[in-house]
Amino acid sequence: MRSISPPGSESYWAEFELNEADLNFIDNLLLERGVPLTPREMAEALVMNRIEREQAAAEQSKQPAGQAYLPAERYRIGQQLHFHNLANRVGTVTRVRASSNPDLPAFEVIEVELDGELREFAAGFPDHPLNSNRPLIAETDGELSPETVFQRNDSQIIREVEAGLGNRPEVVRIAGKWFHRGLLAEIHEGHLNLAEAVLDVAAGGPLPTKDLVEHMETPPGLDPLLTEFSVDYALQEDPRFDEVGPAGKVIWFLKRLEPPEVLQTPERLVDQRSSYDRSVLGPELLELERELDDELSELGPIGDSPAPEVSLVLPFPHWAVGSLPLSVRLQPMFPTAYEAPRIRFILVDGHSGAKFPGWVVRTPRYVFGLANWFRQYDVPAGGLIRVRPGGQEGEVLVEALDLRRRNDWIRTASVGEGGRIGLTMLKHPVGTAYDDRRIIGVADRRALEQAWQNSPQRLLSLDRLVPQMFRELSKLNPQATVHAEALYSAVNVIKRIPPGPILAELVSRPYFESVGDHYWRLNEDQWKEA
């Protein structure tokens, strides 16, 4: 394709905003194509159209008023002309007469008023040298093709398209594609009841749209793509159904048959932090926060490409729920979606090859469905797990490191008088490798959970909870020192708090004293005074 000069400078596209003409173009594009389009497809077509419109407007603005003067043409009184050889000055023809030069073929002379001055020019004179002096539009340096413009600014343009379409009732969206509402096929309540029955038979799903359409008596002669999109939109608008497919796929599930833990965030995983001064965390503590890789931490992406596998320490709240944190490092391992808040996928046991359903819950950032797997291999809170892509699309493989049952002396959550939750050292069965600083055993899971549900400790502010759990840990160590990682793990037995606020407590409270290598000591006298 020949390059087209883009309107304006690079900043024109970096600051791109949709206007009404753009939205009208997209409306017409959807009507003309007659099929659902992605934001990228619409944005690519829009860039081409915007360039053509802007270029045409720019060229028109450059053209002076009136017809270009050429000696070969004939003109009439009152006609406006512009003169390319006179810097495009514009004048009006005031008189036309025959020439009086007997040495030349007959031609006309026009009198033109130019800026208050009357001047004469030849007309009807085919052999005049100015007839070859037609204006040319020169190519400019630094031209950009529409492809280049889109390549450099695709994210900004796509965002604008999505934002603009989101406010237009004429278009609808499902699974990342847009379509004109006026072209949707009619899908009535009977169709939706059939879809519910089919999903019910399939234990809720998941099923792709085509499997549901097969049981519906949709209008004959419709394009299959149009039929599926119309059904998708109708299902999306009905609260009985949940679209749970990864990006690029539409898969349906009955919402009433989904696990409650994916429809509502379990209490154990609800973020309980309050505001804190993040500026008190120095480089070493910020690095520790990144190493802990909590899904609730304010961390940016790690690199351009995801690691082939990720090993993680299982946090206590996720152990209790049967989930994994969808942290910065783990996110690339699991499927994502354009809009769906929940994604159904397959987990693969890396030891036995067994497959079982998993759920990505995107906004609270966790992966649900591993409770039985944890119990099967005696994975403790603080156990080491490896995650990597499975052998097929939509599968994720999980493995417990060092799968070997043993009885070890470990920190164990216990229930004391009055239902108070504390920590003690007990010999406890574990089935995998674990992190010494973050391991938390549980002697009586049911008793602990009941105590936790009724515990007043959950109501403590962080400045009271952190010293309390610090003392529980320090009594287990002859030196009475506590590592920041161990404190983070212990606090999360009681309250779901990411590392940042806990580390800020260590730095900002005068009764905590650093002894190096992220170990701290509690000054009891200062703490009591505080």
C-alpha angles and dihedrals in degrees: 000000000000113000116255121208107244120229113259125343133310088281089063089072097033087059095038116157129179119247130193093266089056092051092048089051091053091048090053092044091056091047094048096046093044093202133091114273133201121234088250093055092049093045093052091052091044093054091054092047094046092051092050093048095045093045092050091049091048093050091048092051090053093055114092119229118274134021122316111255116243121169091225093064128081122229140195134223113277094025117135118228134181121210116219093193090053096056091272094296112174125226141169125238108240101171141014122200139161118264119254100205108116091191094065133058114266115283139149133257120216124200112216130190108223115181092329093315124109115223133172128228135179120255131184088025107134097181098054113125092228089068088080093050097090116158116257128204105231124216112245130222120256096032117178125206119222087251091057092046091053094044091055098042106023096123094052094045094046091049090052092049092050093046092048095048092047089070097049119092090198092075134053132200134213129168094346097312130105130211138177110262093219092064097053117119117238111263112182136193093270091060091051093048089054090051090052091051093050092050091046090057088049091056090256097314149218098227132155119240095253090061089056095044090056089068095045127086095225120177110287122245096030120139106259092230091052091047093051093047092049090050090046092053093048091050091047091055093049115083092215092073134064125197104220104167126123121248110304096018131085114210126165134215133178106251094213090060096050118106110270089231091067095046094051127023110251114247091244091063100044111116108246100178123126126205117296140173105265092181091076091070110097126207094274094053092044088053090050089051090055091048090053087055096200112183090226095053121109095246130149125220117293103219146332097271128039121245116256089240139004130214117202142178110241109239117225097244091053092046088054093050099038096245144115126231113253090221129168091269095044100045095082090055094062133060120262133195142213095239113342111115090205129040124196114212141150127268117204123207104231091207103048102017090235116151127217135168122272133184130213109209101196110193100045085039107230140122115226131199108066103102095105091043091054091051094045092060100029091243106181129209100274092032120143118247131180121211126192139153116283127236094265135044112275094025128112122192122218126192134179112226119240096005098208127126116229140152112242136172103250140158107276131193110236137182115234136181115325090014093288112161116225141154132256138165113256137161103253136177114247128174104199145035114283144187110262093214098048104035114122118179125198120213097187112018096186093049092047093050092049091049091048093052090055099032119127086204088080088065094054118113115242094252088061100036096051095056090044094055090039089060091048089056098040093057088061092058123068090216090050090227124136129204116228091235091055091049091051090051094047095048089053091059085070106025134015103244127153118229098260100073092041093051089046089057091055092051100041102041114084094214093065114082123193115226096181138270091054092301118134138189128209116230099216095196094054091043092054091048090051 
